[in-house]
Amino acid sequence: MSVARLFLFTGPAVAVVIGLVLAIIWLNGRERRYVAFFALAFFAYALAALSQMLWLPPDPGSNAMVSATIYTFAVLCMSEGLLARLGRAESGSSFVAVGVGIVVLVYYFYYVDESLAGRIYTQNFGYGAMFLIAGGSASKPIAGAGSIACFFGFSS
C-alpha cells in the first residue's frame, strides 16, 4: 500500500479518535445523551468511509447502498444530537422519512437509472434537508435561553 493511499485513511482515523473522546465523555456523564449521538455520528461516518475505501462489500451496487445507509445514519445522529443538545427531539419521524427517501433514491440511481450524479445530488440535497429540518426545529424559541439563542443567531 502506497503512502498516498494511507493518507486516505486519515479522515476515518480522526473521526474514530473524536468518536472515542466523545464516548469517554458520555461515559462520564450519561445524562448528556446528545454526546452519545455525536459519538455515534463520528463512528458511523468512519465506518461509511472505510466501507467505501475498502470496498466492503465488494459489489459496487451493494457498496453504494451500504455506505449511503451508514452516511445517512451518521447525519441522522448528528442532527438528533444537535436537537437533543437544545432539548428538542420532535423531528425524529421527519429525519427517518428523509433518510429512507435518500436510500431509496440511491437505489434507484444505481440499479434503475445508473446515474452517479443522481446519487451524489440525492445524498447532498438529502443531507442538507436533514440539517434544514434540524435548523428549523432548533430555531424555535427556547424558554429561558435568550442568551444562548442570541449567541447562535436564533430568534428568541
Phi and psi in degrees as GROMACS dihedral restraints (atoms count N, CA, C in turn):
[ dihedral_restraints ]
;  ai    aj    ak    al  type     phi  dphi    fc
    3     4     5     6     1   -76.6    20    10
    4     5     6     7     1   161.9    20    10
    6     7     8     9     1   -64.3    20    10
    7     8     9    10     1   -38.7    20    10
    9    10    11    12     1   -61.8    20    10
   10    11    12    13     1   -38.7    20    10
   12    13    14    15     1   -68.6    20    10
   13    14    15    16     1   -33.3    20    10
   15    16    17    18     1   -63.6    20    10
   16    17    18    19     1   -33.1    20    10
   18    19    20    21     1   -64.0    20    10
   19    20    21    22     1   -24.4    20    10
   21    22    23    24     1   -61.8    20    10
   22    23    24    25     1   -27.4    20    10
   24    25    26    27     1   -84.7    20    10
   25    26    27    28     1    -1.6    20    10
   27    28    29    30     1   -67.4    20    10
   28    29    30    31     1   -36.3    20    10
   30    31    32    33     1   -60.9    20    10
   31    32    33    34     1   -55.0    20    10
   33    34    35    36     1   -62.6    20    10
   34    35    36    37     1   -35.3    20    10
   36    37    38    39     1   -64.3    20    10
   37    38    39    40     1   -44.1    20    10
   39    40    41    42     1   -64.3    20    10
   40    41    42    43     1   -40.0    20    10
   42    43    44    45     1   -62.4    20    10
   43    44    45    46     1   -39.1    20    10
   45    46    47    48     1   -65.5    20    10
   46    47    48    49     1   -41.8    20    10
   48    49    50    51     1   -62.6    20    10
   49    50    51    52     1   -45.7    20    10
   51    52    53    54     1   -62.5    20    10
   52    53    54    55     1   -42.6    20    10
   54    55    56    57     1   -60.3    20    10
   55    56    57    58     1   -40.9    20    10
   57    58    59    60     1   -64.8    20    10
   58    59    60    61     1   -43.5    20    10
   60    61    62    63     1   -61.3    20    10
   61    62    63    64     1   -45.1    20    10
   63    64    65    66     1   -64.9    20    10
   64    65    66    67     1   -37.2    20    10
   66    67    68    69     1   -64.7    20    10
   67    68    69    70     1   -39.9    20    10
   69    70    71    72     1   -65.4    20    10
   70    71    72    73     1   -41.6    20    10
   72    73    74    75     1   -61.3    20    10
   73    74    75    76     1   -43.1    20    10
   75    76    77    78     1   -65.0    20    10
   76    77    78    79     1   -39.0    20    10
   78    79    80    81     1   -63.3    20    10
   79    80    81    82     1   -27.8    20    10
   81    82    83    84     1   -83.8    20    10
   82    83    84    85     1   -16.2    20    10
   84    85    86    87     1  -150.0    20    10
   85    86    87    88     1    76.7    20    10
   87    88    89    90     1   -67.0    20    10
   88    89    90    91     1   -12.3    20    10
   90    91    92    93     1   -71.4    20    10
   91    92    93    94     1   -17.5    20    10
   93    94    95    96     1   -92.7    20    10
   94    95    96    97     1    82.3    20    10
   96    97    98    99     1   -71.3    20    10
   97    98    99   100     1   -19.2    20    10
   99   100   101   102     1   -63.6    20    10
  100   101   102   103     1   -29.6    20    10
  102   103   104   105     1   -65.3    20    10
  103   104   105   106     1   -36.5    20    10
  105   106   107   108     1   -64.2    20    10
  106   107   108   109     1   -40.2    20    10
  108   109   110   111     1   -61.5    20    10
  109   110   111   112     1   -42.8    20    10
  111   112   113   114     1   -64.5    20    10
  112   113   114   115     1   -42.2    20    10
  114   115   116   117     1   -61.5    20    10
  115   116   117   118     1   -45.7    20    10
  117   118   119   120     1   -60.5    20    10
  118   119   120   121     1   -39.4    20    10
  120   121   122   123     1   -61.5    20    10
  121   122   123   124     1   -44.9    20    10
  123   124   125   126     1   -68.3    20    10
  124   125   126   127     1   -40.7    20    10
  126   127   128   129     1   -63.8    20    10
  127   128   129   130     1   -41.4    20    10
  129   130   131   132     1   -65.6    20    10
  130   131   132   133     1   -40.4    20    10
  132   133   134   135     1   -60.1    20    10
  133   134   135   136     1   -46.2    20    10
  135   136   137   138     1   -61.4    20    10
  136   137   138   139     1   -42.1    20    10
  138   139   140   141     1   -64.3    20    10
  139   140   141   142     1   -42.8    20    10
  141   142   143   144     1   -65.1    20    10
  142   143   144   145     1   -43.5    20    10
  144   145   146   147     1   -64.0    20    10
  145   146   147   148     1   -43.0    20    10
  147   148   149   150     1   -65.9    20    10
  148   149   150   151     1   -35.2    20    10
  150   151   152   153     1   -60.1    20    10
  151   152   153   154     1   -42.7    20    10
  153   154   155   156     1   -69.8    20    10
  154   155   156   157     1   -45.2    20    10
  156   157   158   159     1   -68.1    20    10
  157   158   159   160     1   -36.6    20    10
  159   160   161   162     1   -96.4    20    10
  160   161   162   163     1     3.8    20    10
  162   163   164   165     1    53.9    20    10
  163   164   165   166     1    54.8    20    10
  165   166   167   168     1  -115.3    20    10
  166   167   168   169     1   110.3    20    10
  168   169   170   171     1   -73.9    20    10
  169   170   171   172     1   159.9    20    10
  171   172   173   174     1   -72.3    20    10
  172   173   174   175     1   -22.3    20    10
  174   175   176   177     1   -71.3    20    10
  175   176   177   178     1   128.4    20    10
  177   178   179   180     1   -58.5    20    10
  178   179   180   181     1   -39.1    20    10
  180   181   182   183     1   -66.9    20    10
  181   182   183   184     1   -46.2    20    10
  183   184   185   186     1   -63.7    20    10
  184   185   186   187     1   -39.2    20    10
  186   187   188   189     1   -62.9    20    10
  187   188   189   190     1   -42.4    20    10
  189   190   191   192     1   -62.5    20    10
  190   191   192   193     1   -41.0    20    10
  192   193   194   195     1   -70.0    20    10
  193   194   195   196     1   -44.0    20    10
  195   196   197   198     1   -65.2    20    10
  196   197   198   199     1   -48.3    20    10
  198   199   200   201     1   -66.6    20    10
  199   200   201   202     1   -37.9    20    10
  201   202   203   204     1   -63.6    20    10
  202   203   204   205     1   -40.0    20    10
  204   205   206   207     1   -64.5    20    10
  205   206   207   208     1   -43.0    20    10
  207   208   209   210     1   -72.0    20    10
  208   209   210   211     1   -39.8    20    10
  210   211   212   213     1   -60.1    20    10
  211   212   213   214     1   -41.4    20    10
  213   214   215   216     1   -63.0    20    10
  214   215   216   217     1   -41.3    20    10
  216   217   218   219     1   -62.2    20    10
  217   218   219   220     1   -39.2    20    10
  219   220   221   222     1   -62.4    20    10
  220   221   222   223     1   -44.9    20    10
  222   223   224   225     1   -66.7    20    10
  223   224   225   226     1   -39.3    20    10
  225   226   227   228     1   -60.5    20    10
  226   227   228   229     1   -44.7    20    10
  228   229   230   231     1   -64.3    20    10
  229   230   231   232     1   -42.0    20    10
  231   232   233   234     1   -63.9    20    10
  232   233   234   235     1   -44.1    20    10
  234   235   236   237     1   -64.6    20    10
  235   236   237   238     1   -44.9    20    10
  237   238   239   240     1   -63.5    20    10
  238   239   240   241     1   -37.5    20    10
  240   241   242   243     1   -63.8    20    10
  241   242   243   244     1   -41.5    20    10
  243   244   245   246     1   -62.6    20    10
  244   245   246   247     1   -43.0    20    10
  246   247   248   249     1   -69.4    20    10
  247   248   249   250     1   -38.5    20    10
  249   250   251   252     1   -64.5    20    10
  250   251   252   253     1   -35.3    20    10
  252   253   254   255     1   -62.2    20    10
  253   254   255   256     1   -33.1    20    10
  255   256   257   258     1   -91.7    20    10
  256   257   258   259     1     2.4    20    10
  258   259   260   261     1    78.8    20    10
  259   260   261   262     1    21.6    20    10
  261   262   263   264     1  -112.8    20    10
  262   263   264   265     1   141.1    20    10
  264   265   266   267     1  -153.8    20    10
  265   266   267   268     1    31.9    20    10
  267   268   269   270     1   -95.5    20    10
  268   269   270   271     1     3.6    20    10
  270   271   272   273     1  -105.6    20    10
  271   272   273   274     1    13.5    20    10
  273   274   275   276     1   -56.2    20    10
  274   275   276   277     1   -44.3    20    10
  276   277   278   279     1   -68.3    20    10
  277   278   279   280     1   -33.0    20    10
  279   280   281   282     1   -65.7    20    10
  280   281   282   283     1   -42.0    20    10
  282   283   284   285     1   -63.4    20    10
  283   284   285   286     1   -43.6    20    10
  285   286   287   288     1   -64.2    20    10
  286   287   288   289     1   -41.2    20    10
  288   289   290   291     1   -62.2    20    10
  289   290   291   292     1   -46.2    20    10
  291   292   293   294     1   -65.5    20    10
  292   293   294   295     1   -41.0    20    10
  294   295   296   297     1   -61.9    20    10
  295   296   297   298     1   -43.9    20    10
  297   298   299   300     1   -64.0    20    10
  298   299   300   301     1   -40.5    20    10
  300   301   302   303     1   -59.9    20    10
  301   302   303   304     1   -40.7    20    10
  303   304   305   306     1   -62.2    20    10
  304   305   306   307     1   -49.0    20    10
  306   307   308   309     1   -65.0    20    10
  307   308   309   310     1   -39.7    20    10
  309   310   311   312     1   -64.6    20    10
  310   311   312   313     1   -42.3    20    10
  312   313   314   315     1   -69.3    20    10
  313   314   315   316     1   -35.3    20    10
  315   316   317   318     1   -62.7    20    10
  316   317   318   319     1   -42.0    20    10
  318   319   320   321     1   -58.7    20    10
  319   320   321   322     1   -47.8    20    10
  321   322   323   324     1   -59.9    20    10
  322   323   324   325     1   -46.9    20    10
  324   325   326   327     1   -76.4    20    10
  325   326   327   328     1    -3.9    20    10
  327   328   329   330     1  -103.3    20    10
  328   329   330   331     1   -50.5    20    10
  330   331   332   333     1   -90.7    20    10
  331   332   333   334     1   -25.6    20    10
  333   334   335   336     1  -102.3    20    10
  334   335   336   337     1   -54.9    20    10
  336   337   338   339     1  -100.9    20    10
  337   338   339   340     1   -16.6    20    10
  339   340   341   342     1    52.1    20    10
  340   341   342   343     1    62.6    20    10
  342   343   344   345     1  -128.5    20    10
  343   344   345   346     1   109.0    20    10
  345   346   347   348     1   -63.8    20    10
  346   347   348   349     1   -42.7    20    10
  348   349   350   351     1   -61.1    20    10
  349   350   351   352     1   -39.2    20    10
  351   352   353   354     1   -62.0    20    10
  352   353   354   355     1   -40.6    20    10
  354   355   356   357     1   -66.5    20    10
  355   356   357   358     1   -41.9    20    10
  357   358   359   360     1   -65.0    20    10
  358   359   360   361     1   -48.3    20    10
  360   361   362   363     1   -64.6    20    10
  361   362   363   364     1   -37.5    20    10
  363   364   365   366     1   -59.4    20    10
  364   365   366   367     1   -47.9    20    10
  366   367   368   369     1   -68.3    20    10
  367   368   369   370     1   -45.1    20    10
  369   370   371   372     1   -62.3    20    10
  370   371   372   373     1   -49.7    20    10
  372   373   374   375     1   -71.2    20    10
  373   374   375   376     1   -33.5    20    10
  375   376   377   378     1   -65.0    20    10
  376   377   378   379     1   -45.1    20    10
  378   379   380   381     1   -68.6    20    10
  379   380   381   382     1   -35.3    20    10
  381   382   383   384     1   -61.7    20    10
  382   383   384   385     1   -40.3    20    10
  384   385   386   387     1   -63.9    20    10
  385   386   387   388     1   -39.0    20    10
  387   388   389   390     1   -63.7    20    10
  388   389   390   391     1   -41.1    20    10
  390   391   392   393     1   -70.9    20    10
  391   392   393   394     1   -31.8    20    10
  393   394   395   396     1   -66.9    20    10
  394   395   396   397     1   -39.1    20    10
  396   397   398   399     1   -61.4    20    10
  397   398   399   400     1   -45.1    20    10
  399   400   401   402     1   -63.6    20    10
  400   401   402   403     1   -42.0    20    10
  402   403   404   405     1   -64.6    20    10
  403   404   405   406     1   -39.1    20    10
  405   406   407   408     1   -65.1    20    10
  406   407   408   409     1   -39.3    20    10
  408   409   410   411     1   -71.4    20    10
  409   410   411   412     1   -34.5    20    10
  411   412   413   414     1   -74.7    20    10
  412   413   414   415     1   -24.8    20    10
  414   415   416   417     1   -83.1    20    10
  415   416   417   418     1    -4.3    20    10
  417   418   419   420     1   -68.6    20    10
  418   419   420   421     1   147.8    20    10
  420   421   422   423     1   -59.3    20    10
  421   422   423   424     1   139.8    20    10
  423   424   425   426     1  -109.2    20    10
  424   425   426   427     1   123.8    20    10
  426   427   428   429     1   -62.7    20    10
  427   428   429   430     1   125.4    20    10
  429   430   431   432     1    75.9    20    10
  430   431   432   433     1    16.6    20    10
  432   433   434   435     1  -125.5    20    10
  433   434   435   436     1    42.6    20    10
  435   436   437   438     1   -61.7    20    10
  436   437   438   439     1   -40.7    20    10
  438   439   440   441     1   -68.4    20    10
  439   440   441   442     1   -38.4    20    10
  441   442   443   444     1   -66.0    20    10
  442   443   444   445     1   -45.0    20    10
  444   445   446   447     1   -63.2    20    10
  445   446   447   448     1   -39.7    20    10
  447   448   449   450     1   -65.7    20    10
  448   449   450   451     1   -42.4    20    10
  450   451   452   453     1   -62.3    20    10
  451   452   453   454     1   -40.9    20    10
  453   454   455   456     1   -91.2    20    10
  454   455   456   457     1     1.2    20    10
  456   457   458   459     1    81.1    20    10
  457   458   459   460     1    13.4    20    10
  459   460   461   462     1   -85.2    20    10
  460   461   462   463     1   148.2    20    10
  462   463   464   465     1   -73.3    20    10
  463   464   465   466     1   141.7    20    10
